[in-house]
Amino acid sequence: MNRLRNRLILVFVIATLAPLLVIGWLSVSLLRYSLSLSSARQLDEVSQSLQKSGRELYQRARQSLEQDAAAGRVAPERYLSDAHQRWPAAVQEFFASGEPSSFILAGKEGDRLDYFVRHGDSVWAYSASLHGVPLRQLSDQYTAARAQVASATSHNWRRGFTYTYLLLAAAIWIAPLLALIYFAHRISRPIQQLTTGLSAVAAGHLDHRVPAARNDEVGAAIQAFNDMADQLQQSQARLVYMARLESWQALARKMAHEVKNSLTPIRLTMEEIAARQTGQDGEFYQQAAQIVVDEVLSLERRVRAFSEFSSEPPVSPRRVDINSLLEERIAFLKSAHPGVRYDTRLAPGQLTLLADEDLIKGVLTNLLENAAQAVEPGGVVLGVTAADAGQIAIEVHDSGPGLSLQARSTLFEPAISFKRGGMGLGLSIARKSARLLGGDILLVPGELGGAAFRVSLPCA
């Protein structure tokens, strides 16, 4: 199920791992070569030579100064005991040590050698210049060099740099790999959901929908799938309804034919009886015959209604202005229901579609008539028109008591009516007409507290 995601990850691994290995090998080789050029060994040799040279220079300076002092070629500076408190710190330190003689590097940079000799309670100091050679500075440099050599010797810098580089390279490669896994999951998961949705729809679950939370091509595909599922569900509902309607139409045709065959001779016979009655009871027989004739005519009207329900009227499409047609139907029905107030909320401009005007008139007349019969005197019937997403919607709302749950469940079933004197064919015929126009009639929440119906018709 995740083959696309795994394929993306595999492509990334193949496309990046081989170059990464080549670059890593070259970098480690260059790093090893660069570390082989380290100056630690040369620094060790130079520091040792510096130490040897400094010691020889120091030893020679000591011997020369000691010989010059013994031969009297260098005049000493005498520090007498009576001025002990004014001796320099170096002299006082030498005197306190108790040694007979000592050599000390003096000067700011150690470029002078002092030779102290004890004479009783006095100290004689001989000094000689080292001719600008800063032995103290050389000593500090030597100490720093030896510390650097010791550090380079104690640490395996080559291995450390190699491991550090490999860790950094691995981290740099793993970071985009993790990012790719995340994005691959984000890409493949909607496709997997879409595939699951297609399988569910193919299995007959037309109510299955895929959540669409993306604005890219995958989101467009998911939205197209959901629209397709909606259309399939509507088409299935339309086919089921038309199949049921067709069975009712066949029953209506058969019923109309059978009843008509019986009613016609009954009506003709009763008319003949009424015409021949004479004598004392002639008026009674004539009234009785007329009653039977009237009832037969009523049955014939009902048979004609069944015949109309079972027939398919011809559709003659032409351009129709829905706003004007709704206002015309309301004006036509106002006189028949003077106690009802009709309001309209029409969409701006003209709502024009190509349809059969007689079918639309029949649908609107049926809905407006039902709404007027549902409200009490002083009630309100509202007609609303709107256009959205290639559909024109016509809604009829009433302020009546609304529909019961039983009425809602069998609202469009033929021959089922909840009105006194109704035959249960009005809404069925109206919905059949809407279906012939490519639309439908749906029950929607009412704005006035009663029932509300929406007629949806395609603009094209």
C-alpha distance (Angstrom), angle and dihedral (degrees) to the residues before:
residue distance angle dihedral
M1 . . .
N2 3.81 . .
R3 3.78 97.7 .
L4 3.81 93.6 123.8
R5 3.79 92.3 52.6
N6 3.81 92.7 45.8
R7 3.78 90.2 47.5
L8 3.80 91.5 53.0
I9 3.80 91.2 49.3
L10 3.82 91.7 47.7
V11 3.81 91.4 50.4
F12 3.80 90.1 51.1
V13 3.81 92.5 48.7
I14 3.81 93.4 49.3
A15 3.80 93.7 42.8
T16 3.80 95.1 50.1
L17 3.78 108.0 26.2
A18 3.84 97.4 64.1
P19 3.85 94.8 50.4
L20 3.80 89.1 42.5
L21 3.82 91.4 54.9
V22 3.83 91.8 48.7
I23 3.80 92.2 48.0
G24 3.82 90.6 46.1
W25 3.81 92.1 51.5
L26 3.80 92.5 48.8
S27 3.80 92.4 45.6
V28 3.81 93.7 49.1
S29 3.82 90.4 48.0
L30 3.79 92.5 50.2
L31 3.79 90.3 45.0
R32 3.79 91.4 51.6
Y33 3.80 91.1 48.7
S34 3.80 92.5 47.4
L35 3.79 91.9 49.8
S36 3.79 89.8 48.9
L37 3.79 86.8 63.0
S38 3.81 90.8 60.2
S39 3.86 115.8 142.2
A40 3.81 94.2 -142.2
R41 3.81 92.8 103.8
Q42 3.81 93.7 46.9
L43 3.80 89.7 45.6
D44 3.80 89.2 53.1
E45 3.79 91.8 51.8
V46 3.81 93.8 46.3
S47 3.79 92.5 47.4
Q48 3.78 91.6 50.9
S49 3.82 91.3 48.4
L50 3.80 88.9 48.0
Q51 3.78 90.6 51.2
K52 3.79 92.0 49.7
S53 3.81 93.3 47.1
G54 3.80 92.1 47.0
R55 3.79 92.6 50.3
E56 3.82 92.5 49.1
L57 3.78 90.8 48.7
Y58 3.77 91.3 48.6
Q59 3.79 93.8 46.8
R60 3.81 92.4 48.6
A61 3.79 91.4 48.0
R62 3.82 90.5 51.1
Q63 3.79 93.9 48.8
S64 3.79 92.3 45.8
L65 3.80 93.2 48.3
E66 3.82 92.4 45.5
Q67 3.81 91.5 50.0
D68 3.80 92.8 46.5
A69 3.81 90.2 49.4
A70 3.80 92.1 49.9
A71 3.80 92.1 46.7
G72 3.80 92.2 46.7
R73 3.81 93.6 -119.3
V74 3.78 90.4 128.5
A75 3.79 121.4 55.3
P76 3.81 111.9 -133.3
E77 3.76 127.3 -136.6
R78 3.76 107.6 -127.4
Y79 3.78 123.1 -143.8
L80 3.82 107.2 -164.1
S81 3.77 124.0 -153.7
D82 3.78 95.7 -119.3
A83 3.83 89.7 63.9
H84 3.78 95.2 45.1
Q85 3.78 93.7 129.9
R86 3.82 92.0 58.9
W87 3.83 95.3 52.0
P88 3.79 116.9 119.5
A89 3.77 116.3 -101.1
A90 3.81 92.8 -108.9
V91 3.84 91.1 53.9
Q92 3.79 92.4 47.0
E93 3.79 90.5 49.2
F94 3.82 91.4 50.7
F95 3.81 91.9 47.7
A96 3.80 91.4 50.0
S97 3.80 91.7 51.6
G98 3.81 91.1 66.4
E99 3.84 93.8 -138.6
P100 3.83 118.6 139.7
S101 3.83 94.0 -131.9
S102 3.79 140.7 -0.7
F103 3.80 141.2 -179.8
I104 3.83 119.2 -135.6
L105 3.81 130.5 -177.3
A106 3.77 108.2 -127.7
G107 3.72 135.9 178.4
K108 3.77 129.3 71.1
E109 3.82 93.4 -75.2
G110 3.79 98.6 23.2
D111 3.85 93.8 -98.4
R112 3.87 93.5 137.2
L113 3.79 130.7 64.8
D114 3.83 120.1 -147.3
Y115 3.83 121.7 -160.5
F116 3.82 115.5 -161.0
V117 3.78 121.0 -164.4
R118 3.81 124.8 -176.4
H119 3.82 117.8 -130.7
G120 3.78 106.9 178.9
D121 3.77 107.6 -69.2
S122 3.77 91.8 -15.1
V123 3.83 131.2 80.0
W124 3.77 125.9 -144.5
A125 3.80 116.7 -155.3
Y126 3.81 122.8 -159.0
S127 3.82 119.1 -170.2
A128 3.79 132.9 -165.8
S129 3.80 130.4 -179.6
L130 3.81 119.2 -121.9
H131 3.81 89.9 -146.4
G132 3.82 95.4 -109.2
V133 3.77 97.2 -48.3
P134 3.87 105.8 140.4
L135 3.79 100.3 -147.8
R136 3.84 93.5 173.8
Q137 3.80 91.7 53.1
L138 3.80 90.0 46.2
S139 3.78 88.8 51.2
D140 3.81 92.4 51.9
Q141 3.80 91.2 47.9
Y142 3.75 90.8 48.6
T143 3.82 90.8 51.1
A144 3.82 91.4 50.6
A145 3.81 91.7 47.3
R146 3.79 92.1 50.0
A147 3.82 90.3 49.2
Q148 3.81 90.6 52.3
V149 3.79 91.4 47.7
A150 3.80 90.5 48.8
S151 3.83 90.9 49.7
A152 3.80 92.2 49.3
T153 3.79 90.1 48.3
S154 3.79 95.8 48.0
H155 3.85 95.5 47.0
N156 3.81 125.4 62.4
W157 3.78 95.9 -140.2
R158 3.77 93.4 173.9
R159 3.78 93.4 57.4
G160 3.80 91.6 41.8
F161 3.79 93.6 51.7
T162 3.81 91.2 45.0
Y163 3.80 93.6 51.6
T164 3.79 92.0 43.8
Y165 3.78 91.4 51.4
L166 3.79 92.7 47.7
L167 3.80 91.4 49.4
L168 3.81 92.1 49.2
A169 3.81 91.8 46.8
A170 3.81 90.9 49.2
A171 3.81 91.5 48.2
I172 3.80 91.8 48.5
W173 3.81 90.2 50.4
I174 3.81 96.7 42.6
A175 3.82 93.2 50.6
P176 3.84 94.9 62.2
L177 3.81 89.1 39.2
L178 3.80 90.2 58.5
A179 3.80 89.9 44.7
L180 3.81 89.6 51.0
I181 3.81 91.6 49.6
Y182 3.80 89.2 51.9
F183 3.80 94.7 47.9
A184 3.80 92.0 41.4
H185 3.80 88.3 54.7
R186 3.79 90.6 49.1
I187 3.81 90.6 50.2
S188 3.80 97.8 42.9
R189 3.82 98.0 41.2
P190 3.85 95.9 66.3
I191 3.80 89.5 44.3
Q192 3.81 89.1 51.0
Q193 3.81 89.8 49.1
L194 3.80 89.6 48.5
T195 3.81 90.6 50.6
T196 3.80 90.1 49.4
G197 3.79 89.7 49.4
L198 3.80 91.8 50.7
S199 3.80 90.0 50.4
A200 3.81 90.9 49.2
V201 3.81 92.4 49.4
A202 3.80 90.4 46.5
A203 3.81 88.1 52.9
G204 3.82 90.0 55.1
H205 3.80 101.3 -98.0
L206 3.81 95.8 129.7
D207 3.81 92.4 167.1
H208 3.82 91.8 66.7
R209 3.81 113.3 114.1
V210 3.81 132.8 -177.9
P211 3.82 115.9 -136.1
A212 3.80 108.4 -115.9
A213 3.83 112.7 -152.4
R214 3.82 100.0 147.7
N215 3.80 134.1 87.8
D216 3.82 98.4 -157.9
E217 3.79 132.7 87.3
V218 3.81 92.0 -75.3
G219 3.80 89.7 53.2
A220 3.81 89.7 49.9
A221 3.81 89.7 51.4
I222 3.82 90.9 50.0
Q223 3.81 90.9 48.6
A224 3.81 90.1 49.2
F225 3.82 89.2 50.6
N226 3.81 91.8 50.9
D227 3.83 90.8 48.3
M228 3.80 89.8 49.0
A229 3.82 90.5 49.9
D230 3.82 90.1 49.7
Q231 3.78 91.2 51.1
L232 3.79 92.1 46.4
Q233 3.79 90.7 49.5
Q234 3.80 91.3 49.2
S235 3.81 91.1 46.1
Q236 3.80 90.5 49.8
A237 3.81 91.2 49.5
R238 3.81 89.5 47.6
L239 3.81 92.0 49.4
V240 3.80 92.2 47.9
Y241 3.78 90.9 48.6
M242 3.81 92.9 46.6
A243 3.81 90.6 48.2
R244 3.80 91.1 52.2
L245 3.78 90.2 43.8
E246 3.77 90.8 51.1
S247 3.79 90.9 54.1
W248 3.81 89.5 50.7
Q249 3.78 90.0 48.0
A250 3.79 91.3 53.6
L251 3.81 89.6 49.6
A252 3.81 90.7 47.2
R253 3.80 92.6 50.9
K254 3.77 91.3 50.2
M255 3.82 92.5 45.8
A256 3.79 92.7 47.0
H257 3.79 91.4 49.8
E258 3.79 94.7 48.1
V259 3.82 95.3 44.0
K260 3.79 92.4 45.1
N261 3.81 91.2 52.3
S262 3.80 89.4 55.5
L263 3.80 98.6 39.6
T264 3.77 97.8 52.1
P265 3.84 98.1 62.3
I266 3.83 90.5 39.8
R267 3.80 91.4 54.7
L268 3.78 93.6 45.0
T269 3.83 92.8 47.8
M270 3.80 93.4 49.1
E271 3.79 91.4 48.8
E272 3.80 88.9 51.4
I273 3.84 91.3 49.1
A274 3.82 91.1 49.7
A275 3.80 91.1 50.6
R276 3.86 94.3 50.1
Q277 3.83 99.1 44.5
T278 3.87 112.2 114.3
G279 3.77 133.9 158.2
Q280 3.73 134.6 45.4
D281 3.80 98.2 -32.6
G282 3.76 94.7 37.4
E283 3.80 93.7 105.0
F284 3.80 92.1 52.4
Y285 3.78 93.2 49.3
Q286 3.77 90.3 46.1
Q287 3.84 91.6 53.3
A288 3.78 91.7 45.6
A289 3.77 91.4 49.0
Q290 3.81 90.6 48.5
I291 3.79 90.7 52.5
V292 3.78 90.6 52.1
V293 3.82 90.3 47.1
D294 3.83 91.2 50.8
E295 3.79 92.1 50.1
V296 3.78 90.4 47.7
L297 3.82 89.7 51.5
S298 3.81 88.6 50.3
L299 3.80 89.6 51.9
E300 3.80 89.5 48.5
R301 3.81 89.9 53.7
R302 3.78 89.2 52.8
V303 3.77 90.1 47.9
R304 3.79 89.5 52.1
A305 3.81 88.9 51.6
F306 3.80 89.4 54.2
S307 3.78 89.0 47.2
E308 3.81 91.1 52.5
F309 3.79 89.8 47.8
S310 3.79 92.2 52.2
S311 3.80 95.7 45.4
E312 3.80 127.3 83.8
P313 3.82 108.3 -132.9
P314 3.79 117.2 -145.4
V315 3.79 114.0 -99.8
S316 3.82 116.7 -133.6
P317 3.81 108.2 -177.0
R318 3.79 121.7 -157.6
R319 3.79 136.4 148.3
V320 3.80 112.1 -68.1
D321 3.82 128.9 -174.5
I322 3.81 104.0 -140.2
N323 3.82 95.8 -162.6
S324 3.81 92.4 53.1
L325 3.80 92.5 44.1
L326 3.83 92.7 51.6
E327 3.82 91.8 49.2
E328 3.82 90.2 47.9
R329 3.84 92.6 51.7
I330 3.82 91.4 47.9
A331 3.81 91.5 49.9
F332 3.81 89.0 49.1
L333 3.82 93.1 52.9
K334 3.83 98.5 41.9
S335 3.78 93.0 81.8
A336 3.82 91.6 52.2
H337 3.83 92.1 52.1
P338 3.80 108.3 33.9
G339 3.79 92.7 164.4
V340 3.80 93.9 60.5
R341 3.81 124.0 84.1
Y342 3.81 114.3 -141.7
D343 3.82 119.4 -154.9
T344 3.79 130.0 -179.7
R345 3.81 136.0 -158.5
L346 3.76 106.2 -170.3
A347 3.78 129.4 -172.7
P348 3.82 113.6 -109.8
G349 3.79 117.1 -96.3
Q350 3.78 125.2 4.6
L351 3.79 123.2 -35.1
T352 3.79 101.9 -155.7
L353 3.77 126.1 176.8
L354 3.79 137.4 164.5
A355 3.81 107.5 -110.7
D356 3.81 145.8 118.1
E357 3.79 106.6 -74.9
D358 3.81 94.8 -156.4
L359 3.79 92.1 54.6
I360 3.83 91.7 50.1
K361 3.80 90.6 47.2
G362 3.80 90.0 51.9
V363 3.80 91.9 50.2
L364 3.83 93.8 47.7
T365 3.79 93.1 44.3
N366 3.78 91.6 52.0
L367 3.82 94.6 48.2
L368 3.83 94.6 43.7
E369 3.81 91.7 45.9
N370 3.81 92.1 49.9
A371 3.82 90.5 48.1
A372 3.81 92.0 50.1
Q373 3.81 91.3 49.6
A374 3.82 91.3 49.1
V375 3.84 96.7 55.9
E376 3.77 127.2 74.3
P377 3.81 122.4 -122.0
G378 3.78 107.4 -66.0
G379 3.79 91.6 26.9
V380 3.79 125.4 137.5
V381 3.81 132.1 -120.4
L382 3.81 115.9 -167.1
G383 3.82 125.9 -161.3
V384 3.80 117.9 -161.4
T385 3.82 130.8 -176.2
A386 3.81 128.3 -170.4
A387 3.81 140.3 159.0
D388 3.80 124.8 -142.5
A389 3.83 136.4 155.7
G390 3.79 96.1 -7.8
Q391 3.83 93.4 -47.0
I392 3.79 131.3 107.6
A393 3.80 113.4 -148.8
I394 3.82 124.9 -159.3
E395 3.80 115.2 -172.1
V396 3.81 129.2 -170.6
H397 3.83 117.1 -163.6
D398 3.79 127.9 -177.2
S399 3.80 135.0 -170.1
G400 3.80 93.5 -133.3
P401 3.81 127.9 121.1
G402 3.80 93.7 -81.8
L403 3.79 129.3 -130.7
S404 3.78 128.6 -54.4
L405 3.80 122.1 -127.1
Q406 3.80 90.0 -105.7
A407 3.79 91.4 51.8
R408 3.81 91.4 48.5
S409 3.80 92.3 52.3
T410 3.85 94.0 52.7
L411 3.79 99.0 27.5
F412 3.81 98.2 127.2
E413 3.82 97.6 30.4
P414 3.83 112.4 122.3
A415 3.81 119.0 -116.3
I416 3.82 92.2 17.0
S417 3.82 114.6 111.8
F418 3.77 134.9 164.5
K419 3.82 95.0 -168.1
R420 3.77 123.6 92.7
G421 3.79 108.4 -103.4
G422 3.82 92.7 7.8
M423 3.77 123.2 136.3
G424 3.81 97.6 -156.6
L425 3.81 93.6 -121.8
G426 3.81 101.7 101.8
L427 3.82 99.4 81.3
S428 3.81 91.5 36.5
I429 3.81 91.1 54.2
A430 3.83 91.0 43.7
R431 3.81 92.1 50.9
K432 3.79 90.3 45.8
S433 3.82 89.2 53.7
A434 3.83 91.0 48.6
R435 3.79 90.0 50.7
L436 3.82 90.3 50.3
L437 3.82 87.0 55.3
G438 3.81 90.8 52.9
G439 3.81 94.9 -104.5
D440 3.77 138.6 86.6
I441 3.81 144.8 -135.4
L442 3.79 118.3 -119.2
L443 3.77 134.5 -178.0
V444 3.84 109.7 -119.2
P445 3.84 134.5 179.9
G446 3.80 109.7 -78.1
E447 3.80 123.5 -122.8
L448 3.82 94.2 -154.0
G449 3.80 98.9 48.5
G450 3.79 96.3 -99.4
A451 3.79 135.2 77.9
A452 3.80 123.6 -44.5
F453 3.80 132.1 -169.6
R454 3.79 129.3 -165.6
V455 3.80 123.0 -154.0
S456 3.82 110.0 -157.6
L457 3.80 116.5 -163.4
P458 3.80 128.7 176.0
C459 3.80 116.0 -115.0
A460 3.81 92.9 -137.5
